[in-house]
Amino acid sequence: MESGVPTSLCSVGAMLGEGPCWSAAEQKLWFVDIKRQILHRFAPATGMLESWLAPAQPGWVLPATGDRLVAGLQTGLHLFSPEDGRFTPLEPAAADLPGNRLNDATVDPLGRLWFGTMDDAEERPTGRVYRYAGGHLSAAEIAPTIITNGPAFSPDGRTLYHVDTLAGTIYALDVASDGTVSRPRLFAQVPPADGYPDGPTVDSEGCLWIGLFGGWGVRRYAPDGRLLDFVRFPVANVTKIAFGGEDFRTVYATTARKGLSDADLRDQPLAGNLFTFRVATPGLAMPPIKLEN
């Protein structure tokens, strides 16, 4: 075991905390509460939490070129200005599926934005993975699922990890230089008794960390799919981790109260909070989204 013990860092009580992303320029963490439609920015150095209400359910906030921020809302991609809280439409997404929402996202080493959608009712296989590059949005060559999570990329950007949450399945795919993906293969399977695989994140050794919704922690997998580590949390629903701090060895983890009964919440008073722990292997900085060609 190379990991420390998770502790609650910020008491937000999120209904569905998600999308943690470390801003190295600000030395702050961005994350969202999807169901309460809130964007959060947390400063570990001071303990200050800032929050903004979004006009639709947010899945994530990520850095972009030109010191800009892009927020993925249910209505599509938006430029977000924390100075005045304004959301400026950038690109609609899945407009033909109003029951869908954006769920998880990442940026590959070339600055291309990749994000997934899902059926907000968690019933129909209408979730897709999209890539946004040079102002152009296209669907990735990945079969639809009910709930997509990820994707995440290997450090060299040549392997994409895609999560089919309800099936408990994590896939690895090859990524070509033009962004097309191919050769999907099973990377890991999580039994229902161990929770549902949620957001994935890759560290500097190419190992995949996966949050477990209903699984009381996060798992770390080797690039060949071997389970290396399990970090147990005092709450059941761990959604995703992000690496941050000056050395990228501080982990920040979002959690959720969604689906917990009153009895569960009495037993898990820290559910929905932002957690932290330290690791030996650092993570990687998130590249900014390249908005222009």
N, C-alpha and C positions, 0 to 999 in steps of 0.2 A: 504493500500500500504506500503510494507516494503522496497521498493527499491529506490535508488537514481536516479538522472537524468544522462543518458549516455552522455559522452563527448568524442570527438575524441582524441585519445592518440598518434597515430602514423599515419602519412600521407603516406600510401603505395599505395592507389588507385588501390587495387587489382581487377582484372577482376572477379575472383571467389575465394575470401578469404575463407578458410575453415580450419578445423582440429585444433583448438586452444588446446594446452595442456601445463599446467604449470609444469615446472621442478623445484621441490622443492630444489633439490641439487644445481642447478645453480641460483635459484631465477630469472628465465627467462622464457619467453613464446615462445614456438614453434608454428608456424602455416604455412600454405602454400597458394600459389596462384596457383590453379590447372591449369588454362588455360595458364598462362605464365610460367608454369613449374619451379616455384621458391619455395625454402624452406626459411623461415624466422625465425630468433631468435631475440627476442626483450628483452632488459633489462630495466625494468621500472625505476630502481634506477638511471640510467645514461641517458636514452633515446636513447641508441645505438641500431641500427638495423643492423644485419648482414644477408646476403642473399647468397644462393647457387643455381646455376642452376642445375636442375635435368635432367637426360637423357630421361625421359618420364613424363607424367602428374602425379604429386603426389597428394595423397588424404590426407596424414597425416604423422606425425613423432611422435613416442612414445618411452618413455624410456624402456630399457630392463635391465635384470640382468647383473652384471659386468660393470656397468657404460657405457653400450652400447645404441645405438639408432637404432630403426627399422623404415624404411620409407616404406610406401605402395605406390608403383608406378603402373602405368598401366601394366607394365611387371611383377609385382609380388612383393614379400617381399624382401627387401634389408637391409643389415646392412649399416648404414651411418656413416661416419667419418667426423665430422666438421673440424678437423685439416687439412685434405688435400682435403676435398670435394669428397671423393671416395665413390661410391656405390658398395657394394659387394653382388651379388645375393645370396639370402637365400632360397627362395621357389617361384616357379612360381604359378600364380593364374589365373584361367579361361583362360588358354592358348588356349583352344579350341574355345574361343569366342573373337577373336581379336578386335571386335568392342566394347567390354566392358572395363571398367576401374574401379579401386578401388575408393571408395567414402568416407566412414566414418568408424570409428573404435573406440574400447574401450578395456579395459583390465578388466576382472572380478576379484573378491577378491582372487582367487586362482592363478592369474597370467596367465590365458589363454587369448590369443588375439582373439578378435572377430572383423570381418570387413565385410563390404558389398561391392558388386559390382553393376554396373549399365550399361545399354546401353548408350554409350556416345552420341548417336544420340537422345536419349530420346524417342524412338519409340517402341522397342520390350521388352516384359517381360522376359529379360534374366538376370536380377540382382538377385544375391543370397547372403545369409549370410553365412559366413564361420567361423570356429573356428580353431585356431592353437595352439596346446598344445603338449609339449614334442617333438617338431620337426615333428609333424604329422598334416597335413591339411585335414579337412573334411567339408562337407557341413552341415549346421544346418538344422533341420527339420522345415523349414519355406518355404512357397510357393514362387516361383519366382515373382518378380515385375519389373517394368521398372526402377524405381529409388528407391534404398534402402537408408535409413538413419538410423544412429545408428549402432549397438544397444547401449543401455545403461542398467545399472543394478541397482536394489535396493541395499541399503547398505549391506544387508545380502547376496547378490548374488543369491537369490532364485527367483527373478522376472526379466525377460528380457523385455525391451521395444524396439519394432521394428516399424519403420516408413515407410509406403508406401506413398511417397511424393505426387505423382500425384493423388492418390485417396484421399488425405487429411486425411489419417487414421493412428492412432497410436494404436498399439496392445500391450497387455501384455501377456506374456507366462510364464509358470512355468519352472524352470531350475532344473534338477536333479543333484546329486553329480557328475555324470560322464559327465556332460555337455550337455546331451540331453535335448531338449525343447519340451513342449507339452501344450495342453489346451490353444490355442490362443483365446483371447477374446478382444472385442473392449474396448479400454481404453478411447479414445477421438477421436472426429471427428472435423476437421477444415473446415468450409465452404470456397469455393473458393474465396468468397468476402473478406475473412479475411487473404488471403495468403495461401502459401503451407508450411506444416510442414517440417522443415529441421532438423538440427542436434539436438539430445536430450542430456541432461546432468542431473544427479540426485544430489541433495544436501544432507546434513547430516540428514535431517528430512525425507528423502525418497521422496521428492517432485520432480517432473519432470519439467525441464525447456526446452523449445523448441524454436528454432529460427524460424522465419516466413519469408520465401522468398516471397517478394511482400506484406508483411503484416505489415511493419513498426515497428517491435519490437519483443519482446520475451514474451512467456506466461509461467506461473508457475502453474502446476497442483498438487493437493493433490494426495496421493497414491490411493485414491478411484476414481480419475478421475475428481473431481470438479475443476473448474477453479478458482484459487486463486488470480492471479495477472497478470497484463499486463504492461510491461515497454515499453513505446513508444520511438522510435529512430527518428532522423532527416533524415534517409535514409530508402528506401523501403525494400532492400534485406538484412536481417539479417540471417546469416547462422548457427552459433553455438556459445555457450558461454563456457568458462572454468573458474573455480574458482582458485584463486591464492593469492599471497601475504603471509605474515607470518601467518595471521589468516584465510586464505582461505575465506575471506569475500569480496575480490576484484574480481569483474567479468571482464573478458576480452571477447570481442565479435568480431568475424570476420564478414565482410560484403562484398558485391559484386556489381560491376558495370554491370555485365552480364545482357543482356536483356533490359538495359535502353537506351532510345533514346537520341539524342543530347539535346532535350528540357528537358528530365528528368534530365540529368546530369547538366544542367544549374541550375535547381531547387534543385539539391542534390549534391553540390560541395564536400561533404564529403563522398560520396559513395565509397565503397571499402576500407575505412580506418579501422584501429583497434580502437575499442571503449572500454570504461571502465565505471563502476559504482560500487557503494558499496551496500551490502545487509546486513540484520540483521542475517540471517541464513547462516552459513558457508557451503562451499562445502566439498568435500572429495579429498584427494590426490589420484592421479592415481597410481595404483600399477605397478611395472615394469613387462614387459613381461618375463615370465619364459621360457627361451630358451632351457634349458636342463631339463631332467626328474629329 
